[in-house]
């Protein structure tokens, strides 16, 4: 059992060494910061304290993060400079200080570029672009993303490379997660064994305590006997004195009476016997004291053994908590990746059962966009310019629909863009998706004016919207995709193809749901391919004072 304990202690010490930073609490970090001597050590401790205080005390988090950033720039550590700048942006974001948040996000991007930290560049650019989009500054959001795209292009890193790198990192994280789970299972097994050993030790301790109480009782009885013997020795000593006095008297009598010599010799022998008995009693008392000392030593050794087992159990608990924390962080990162591809209900279903069932929605709204004369314009632009201009428009569309929680992007097909709302269990009105369509046309109009100013070809889009029942689900195994099907999708495509460039064309079904929120223009019955005549309306503007829900 001692060998097992020694092995477990060695294992826990190794794991604790690998995760020292995670095992420290705030008080320990602050204590280490006071004792730190080098700038580098202070920099890392300040950064860790800034992260630790992020959710509990923004003032302290701000002070520590600024100290870490100052020290990282002093020793020219771009990695920590970028991370501490991003941490400061998070702190200002919690305080709703968007101005300082933007400033520190710019610094984080700059230092991340110097450090070559692609992950932090993407996170900083994403937050900056979302901030610009929230302020309805779509051009600024595009410029921020274009700046990051240019950096990756110049550094020889394509988005495909980043995706492959991300997939490799994801697989490595999954393998690491599996290894951590195995280590966790092993630790749990070792802890169960330790718990059983502790229970055995507790039982042994109870038995030892009972024996100790028994020994104490015996010791008390022996001490009582020793006390009685000591009293007897005192009595013997008194008797000895009395015997000596008697002997003196008898000696005097012997001097006078020689015939009493035999009696005096007999008295001396009796006195010697009494002295020997007293010595035996004293030796027995000494043996009892030695036994008491040995018993106390045994109790002390057992106490040391119990304390060492307690320390081992405590270290095992701390190590297990850290393993659980790492596993939870990896699970959260996996969830974020899945939510970036699929709607939240679908992602949750895939995690729980490994597959997602198809769902029927009675009243979903589908939006299609398509660029006018795309083939002709593509012949006037170089491949790089064509992809850049198309990417600019689709990113702007992503930013616009990202402001509305009920709109879900479905896919892009060539120069066509498709999104939908109402793909939830609760009823959703198409007001948000109609407003998003108007914002898309406003963006394209601004781009058109800019491109005309510099003499470049520009895109004009037709947008069509229709509301009706659809079926939604996930298809495929590799690079699986979330998609929708049904006659509503086909009708929305026909409504889009019958729209004019720069206009938002809606069906009568959609019009009846948004007629009180938007000013619409009736077009009459329009012939749609394979659909017959459909009542259609152009959306001119949002009505003043109307709230989009």
N, C-alpha and C positions, 0 to 999 in steps of 0.2 A: 504493500500500500504506500510505503514511503517513496518507492520509485515512481509510482503513478502520480503522486502529488508533485514530485520534483519535475516530472515531464510536463504536467499541466501548467505548473508555474513558469516553466521556460517558454511554453507556447504562448501564454498570456502576455509575458514580458515582450516577446517578439511582436505580437499583434499591437500591443500598446505603443511600442516604438514606432510602428508604421503609421499609427493614427494619433500621434501625440497632440497635434493641433486641434483635432476634433474633440479630444477628451478633456480639453481644458475648459473650465468655466471662466466667466468674466473676471471674477476675483483673482484667479490664478494668472490670467493674462495681464491684468493691471499690476500685479505684484512683479511679474517678470519684466514689464516695461520699466518699472522703477529701478530694477537691478541691471537692465541692459546697458551696455557700454558702447557698442558699435552702432553706427547710423543704419546699417543694413538690418540689424536685428530689431532696432526700434521701428524701422519702416514696416516690417512684416507684422510686428505686434500691434502697431497703430491701425493697420489695415484690418487685422482680425477683429480688433475691438470695434472698429467702425461697422463691420458687418454684424457683429454680435448685438450692437445697440440699435440697428436699423429699424427694428419693429417695436422697440420699447421706449427709446429716448432719442429723438432726432437731433436734439442739441448736442448731446455727447457724441452721437454717431458723426455729426458734421465736424466736430472738433478733431476727432481721431482721424477721419478720412482726409481732412485737409493737411494734418500733420504727416500722414503717410504719403500724400501726393507731393508735398514740399520736399520730403526726404528722398523720394524716388527720383525727382528731377535733379536734386543735388548730386546724387551718385549716378545719374543718367541710366536708370533702370526703366526702360520704356514699357516693359510688361506690367510692372506694378503701377507706373504712372497712368497707363491706360485703364487698368482695373480700378484704381482709386478714383480717377475722374468719372468713370461710369458709376461707381458707388455714390459719389457726390450728386450725380444727376438723379439717381434713385431717391436719395434723401430729399432733394428739392422737389421731386415729383410727389412724394408723400406730403410735403408742406404746400403743394399746389403752387409752387413758385416756378411757373413755366419759363420765365426769362432766364433765371440762373440754370434751370434744367437744360435749356437749349445750349447755353454757354459751355457747360461741362460735357454735354454730349459731343459738341464739336471737338473739345480737347481730347475726349476719349477716342474719337475717330482718328484724330491726328497721331496720337501716341500709339494706337493700335496698328496704324499703317507702318509706323517706324519699327514696331516690334514684329510686324508680319502676322498679327493675330487676326486671322480671317473671321473667326467666330465672333470676337468682340466687335469687329468692324460691322458685321451684319446686324448684330443686336443694337448697336448705337444708331446705325442708319435706319433701322426699322422704327426705333422710338422717335427719331427726329422726323421721319416722314409721317408717322401717325400724328405727331404734334402739329405738323403743318396742315395735314388733312383735317384735323379737328378744328383748325382755325379757318377752314375753307380755302386755304392757299394751295391749290392743287399744283400750280406751276412750281412752287417751292418744293413740294413733296417730290415732284418728278426730278427736279434738279439734284436734290439730295441723293436719290437713288441712282441717277445718271452718274454722279460723281463717284459713287462706290463701284458702279459697273465699269467706268473708265479705269479706276484703279486696278480692278481685277484683270481687265483686259491688258493693261500695260505691264502688269507683273507676270503675265503669262498664265494666269489662272482663269479658266473659263467656268461658266456656271455648271457645265457638265462635269468638270473636274471637281468642283465643290460638292456637287451631288454625289459623285463617286466617293469622294473623301468622306462625305457625311455618311454614306451607306457603310463604308469600311469602319468608320468610328462607331456607327450604330451597332454593327455586328460585333466589334470589339467590346462595346459596352454590354451587349447581351451576353457575350462569353464571360465578361467580368462579373456580370450579375449572376450567371449560373455558378461561377466559382465561389462568389460570395455566399450564395445560397447553400452550396455544399459545405463551406466553412461554417456557416451559421448552424446547419444541421449537425455538423460534428461537434460544434461548441455546445449545442443543446444536449447532445448525447453525453458529452463529458460533464456538463452541469448536472444532468440527471444522475450520473454516477457519483458525482461529488455530493449531491443531495442525499443519496442513499448512504454514502460514507458518513456524512454529517449526522444523519439519523442514527447510524450505528454508534458514532462517537457520542451523540447525546445519550444513547442508552448506556454506553460504557461510563459516561460521566455520571449518570444517575446511580449506577452501581457503585462507582468510585465514591460518590458523595455519601451513599449509604455506609460504605466501608469506612469512610473518613469519620462519619458520625459515630460509628461503632468504636473506631480507634480512639476518638476523643473521649468517649464514655469510659473505655478501658483506661485511658491515660488519666482521666479524672479519678477513677477508682484507685489507680496506682499512686497518684499524687496524694490521695486521701490516706492510703496505706503508708506512704513515705512520711506523711505528717504524723501519723500515729507512731511510726518507728522513731521519728525524731523526738517525739515526746518521751518514748521509752528510753532513748539515748540520754535525754536530759535527766530522766529518773535514775538511769544507770550511773550517770556522772555524779548525781547527788549521792547515790548509794556508794559510789566509789570514794567520794570525799568522806562520807560517813565511815566507810570501811577503813580508809587511811587513818582517820582519827581513832577509830577503834584499834587499828594496828599499832598506832603509837602508844595508846594506853596499854595494849597487850605487851608491847616491847618493854615498856617501863615495868610492867608486872613480871615479864620474863627475866629482866635484870634482877628483880628481887626474888622471882620464883623460877629457878632453873627448871623446875619440874613442869612449867607451862610452855616450854620450848616446842614441844610437839604440836600443841594447839596453834601456836603462832604460824608454824610452817603450813598447817592446813588452811589457815585463813588466807595466807599469801596465794596458795594454789587456787582458791575460790575466786580471789580478786583477778588473777590472770585469766581465768575462764570468762569472767564477765567482760574483760577488755576485748578478748577475741570475738565474743558475740557482738559487741558494739562495732567492731571493724567490719564484720560480715554484713551487718545491716547497712552501713555506710556504702559498701561496694554495690549492694543491690540497688540502692538509691541512685548511684551513678549510672548503672546500666539502664534504668528506667529513663533517665534524662537523655541518654544517647539514643534510645528508641524513639523518643518524642522528636528529637532533631531529625532523624532519618525520615520519619513520617512527614514532617513539614517539608523536607526537600522533595519528596515524591509528589506532594500536592503542587508544589511550585513548578515542577517539570510538566505535569499534566496541564496546568494553566497555560504554560508556554505553547504546548501542542494545540490546545483549543484556539489560542489567539492566532497562530499561523494558519489554521484551517479557516478561520473567519476572514483573514486577509485574502486568502486565495479565492474564497467565494465572492468577496466584494470585487476583486479585480475581474473575475469572470463576468459578473453582472455588468460592469462598466464596458468591457469589451463587447458584450452582446448588444448593449444599447447602441454603441457606435456602428456595429454591423447593420443593425436594423435601420439606423438613420441613413446609411449609405444606400441600402437597398430601396428605401422609400424615395430618396432623391432620384435614383435611376428610374424608378417606376413613374415619377412625375415627368421626367424628360421624355419617356416613351409615350406617355399620355399626350403631351404637348405635340409631339410629332404626328400622332394619329389624328388629333383634332385639326391639324393644319391641312389634312387631306379629306376628312369626312366630317359631316355634321355630328354634333355631340351625342344625340341619341343613338345614331348608327355606330359611332365609335364605342360607346358603352356596351352595346349589344355584342359587337365583335369581341371585346375583351372578355365578356362573361361567357359566351357560348362558342366563340371561334367562327361564327358566321352571322350574317344579318339577313333577316327575312324581308321580302318585298312588302311594301306598304302602299295602301290606297289612300289618296287624299281627295276629298270631294270638291274642294274649292282652292286650287293652286293657281297662281298667276305666273305665266311664262313670258319672258322678254327675249327677243332676238334683235341683234344689230348686224348690219351688213354694209360694207363700204361700196359706194357707187364707183363704177369704172375702175375697180381695183386692178384688173388685168392690164388696162392701158397705163395706169399710173406706175405699175410695177415695171413696165418696159422703159419708163423715163428715169427710173432711179437705179442706182447700183444695188447689188444684193445686200451690202452692208447698210446702205441708207434705207432700203425698204424694210429690213428687219428692225432697224432702230426706230423708224417712224411707227411701225405697227406695234412694237413693244411699248413705245411711249403711250399710245392710245389705250392699249389693254391694261397697262399699269394704272393709268388714270381711272379707267372703269373699275378696276379692283379697289382703288382708294375710295371711290364714290360709294359703291355698294357696301363697303366695309363699315360705313357709318350707320348702317341700318341692320339691326340684329336679326330681322325676319327675312333678309334676302340671302340666298345661298347661290354662290357661283357654281354652275354645272360644268361647263367646258368651253373651249374655243375650238372652232372647226375652220381652219384656213383663216380667212379674214372675217369670219362670223364669231360673235360673242353671245353666249347663252347664260342666263341666270333665272332664278325663280324665287317666289315667296309663297308662304302658306304651307311649307313642307313640315308642319308640326301638328301635334294633336289638338292644339287650340285654334280657333278661327282667327284668321288674319286678313284684314282689309288690304287691297292692293295700292293704298295711298303711297306707301314708302317707295314701291318699285316705280310708280309713275313719276314721283318726284326725282328719283335717281335718274330716270330716262331724260328728264328735262336738264338735269345737271350734266349728263353726258353730252347732250347737244350743245350746251353752253361752253363746255370745254373744247369741243371740236370747232366751234365758231371762233374762239380765241386763237386756236392753233391755225385755223384758216387765215385769219387776218395777219398773223405773224409770218406764215409761209408766203402769202401774197406780197408782203412787204419786201422779202428777200428774193422774190422771183422763183420760188420753189413750188413743185406740185403739192397739193394738199388732199386730205381725205374728207369726204362728206359721207355721212352714214344715214341709212334708213333704220328706224326703230319701230318694231311692232310688238304689241302686248295683247294677250288674250287670257281669259280666266276660265277654268273648268277642271274636271277631274283628271288626275294623272296617277300613274303607278311609279314608285321610286324604289331603287334598290342598288345593290353593289354587284358588279359583274367582274369576272376574271379572277385569276389566282396571283399572277405576277403583274405588278403595276396596276392593281385593281382600281376601278373607277366607280364613282357614285353617279348615277344617271337617272333620267325620268323618261317615261314613255306614255303614249296615248294620243287620242285624236286632238286633245288640247294643244299638244306640242306642234302637231302638223298645222293646226289652224293658226297658231301664233306665228309660224314661219310664213304662212300665206298673208297674214296681216302685215308682216314686216315687208314682204316683197311688193305689196301694194302701197307702201308709204312713199312719201316724197323725201328727197335728201334734206337733212336738217330738221325734219319734223318727227313728232312722236304720234304714231297711228295706233288707235286702240279699237277693240271690238265693242259691240253693243253690250255684251255681257260685262266687260270691264267698266264701260261707261256708266252703267246703272249703279255700280258700286262706288264710283268716285265723283259723280256728277255734282255733289255739293261741296267738293274740295277743290275742283279745278274748273277753269273756263274751257269748254270744249266746243268744237266746230263740227257740225254734222256734215258728212260728205255724201250721204245717201247710200244706196245699195251699190256695192262694188263687186264685180265679178272676180271670184278667187278660183284658182286652178284646182279642179277636182272637188271644190267645196260649194259651188254655186254662188249665189249672191249673198253677201254679208254686209250688214249695216256697220259702217265704220265712222270714226270720229278722230279729228286732229285735236290734240291737247295743246292749247295756246299758252296757258300760264296757271300758276297756283293762285287761288282766290285769296284776297287779303283777309287776314284774321282767321283763316282756316288752319286747324292744327292737324298735321299729318300723324296718323297713328299706325 
